[in-house]
Amino acid sequence: MVRHRVCDEGDIPVGGVRAYKAGGQTVAVFHLDDGFYSTQNDCTHLFASLHKGKMIKGGQIECPHHRTRFDIRTGSVVCWANHPPGVRLLNFLRAKKALKTYPVTVEAGQVFVEI
């Protein structure tokens, strides 16, 4: 894995998320109460950009398209696509799939993601 500097520690407020290019891909970087976390930026349902989603209390991100929710710390699916109501009928086409997560370190006020 290679470390990539993505931002300064102060660039993302606590409770915020931003997208950055690292290692040839776009990652979402989250600043939670207990530190920084990173996942792939594309939702595993239909590939919407998660950095445009809604942060949910407890360390979750909700996809802006079909409201799939993921645990930011682990990448696990909390709630699979459920909006609009008819989308549930199509969920057999896209099985639940966790997000890829990436190690994050902070050194001297700089945030690094390992990919």
C-alpha positions as CSV (number, residue, x, y, z in Angstrom):
1,M,0.0,0.0,0.0
2,V,1.1,3.5,-0.8
3,R,0.4,6.6,1.4
4,H,-1.2,9.6,-0.4
5,R,-1.5,13.0,1.2
6,V,-5.1,14.1,0.6
7,C,-5.6,17.2,2.8
8,D,-4.7,19.2,5.9
9,E,-6.4,18.2,9.1
10,G,-8.3,21.5,9.3
11,D,-9.8,21.1,5.8
12,I,-12.6,18.8,6.9
13,P,-14.6,19.9,9.9
14,V,-15.8,17.3,12.5
15,G,-18.9,15.7,11.0
16,G,-17.8,16.5,7.4
17,V,-16.8,14.5,4.3
18,R,-14.8,15.5,1.2
19,A,-13.7,13.6,-1.9
20,Y,-10.1,13.4,-3.0
21,K,-8.1,11.7,-5.7
22,A,-5.6,9.2,-4.3
23,G,-3.8,6.4,-6.1
24,G,-5.7,7.0,-9.3
25,Q,-9.2,6.7,-7.7
26,T,-11.6,9.0,-5.8
27,V,-11.9,8.3,-2.1
28,A,-14.2,9.8,0.5
29,V,-12.5,11.2,3.6
30,F,-14.6,11.6,6.8
31,H,-13.8,13.5,9.9
32,L,-15.6,11.9,12.9
33,D,-15.4,12.7,16.6
34,D,-12.8,10.0,17.0
35,G,-10.6,10.7,14.0
36,F,-10.4,10.4,10.2
37,Y,-11.7,7.5,8.1
38,S,-11.7,6.8,4.3
39,T,-13.8,4.7,2.0
40,Q,-14.3,4.4,-1.7
41,N,-16.4,7.3,-2.8
42,D,-18.7,5.3,-5.1
43,C,-21.8,3.7,-3.5
44,T,-21.8,0.0,-4.1
45,H,-25.4,0.0,-5.1
46,L,-25.5,2.2,-8.2
47,F,-22.2,4.2,-7.9
48,A,-23.5,7.6,-6.6
49,S,-20.8,9.8,-5.0
50,L,-21.0,9.3,-1.3
51,H,-19.3,12.6,-0.4
52,K,-22.6,14.2,-1.7
53,G,-24.6,12.1,0.8
54,K,-25.9,12.7,4.2
55,M,-23.8,12.1,7.4
56,I,-25.9,10.2,9.9
57,K,-25.2,10.4,13.7
58,G,-23.2,7.4,14.9
59,G,-20.7,7.4,12.0
60,Q,-22.8,6.5,9.0
61,I,-23.1,7.9,5.5
62,E,-26.3,7.8,3.5
63,C,-26.1,7.6,-0.3
64,P,-27.9,10.6,-2.0
65,H,-29.7,8.4,-4.5
66,H,-31.4,5.4,-2.9
67,R,-30.5,6.0,0.8
68,T,-28.2,3.0,1.2
69,R,-26.4,3.5,4.5
70,F,-22.9,2.4,5.4
71,D,-20.8,2.4,8.6
72,I,-18.0,4.7,7.9
73,R,-15.5,3.0,10.2
74,T,-16.0,-0.5,8.8
75,G,-17.6,0.0,5.4
76,S,-20.4,-2.5,6.3
77,V,-23.9,-2.0,4.9
78,V,-26.3,-0.7,7.6
79,C,-29.4,-0.4,5.4
80,W,-29.5,-1.4,1.7
81,A,-31.2,0.7,-1.0
82,N,-34.8,1.6,0.2
83,H,-35.8,4.8,-1.6
84,P,-38.0,5.3,-3.5
85,P,-40.1,2.4,-2.3
86,G,-40.1,0.6,-5.6
87,V,-36.3,0.3,-5.7
88,R,-36.5,-2.6,-3.2
89,L,-38.1,-4.7,-5.9
90,L,-34.9,-4.3,-7.9
91,N,-32.4,-5.1,-5.1
92,F,-32.1,-8.7,-6.3
93,L,-30.1,-7.2,-9.2
94,R,-27.5,-5.7,-6.9
95,A,-26.6,-7.7,-3.8
96,K,-25.5,-5.9,-0.7
97,K,-21.8,-5.1,-0.8
98,A,-19.7,-3.3,1.7
99,L,-17.5,-0.3,0.9
100,K,-13.7,-0.7,0.6
101,T,-12.1,1.1,3.5
102,Y,-8.6,2.6,3.6
103,P,-6.2,3.2,6.5
104,V,-5.8,6.9,7.4
105,T,-3.0,8.5,9.4
106,V,-2.5,12.1,10.5
107,E,1.0,13.5,10.8
108,A,2.0,17.0,11.5
109,G,-1.5,18.2,10.6
110,Q,-1.6,16.4,7.3
111,V,-4.0,13.6,6.4
112,F,-2.8,10.6,4.5
113,V,-4.8,7.7,3.0
114,E,-3.1,4.3,2.2
115,I,-4.2,2.6,-1.0
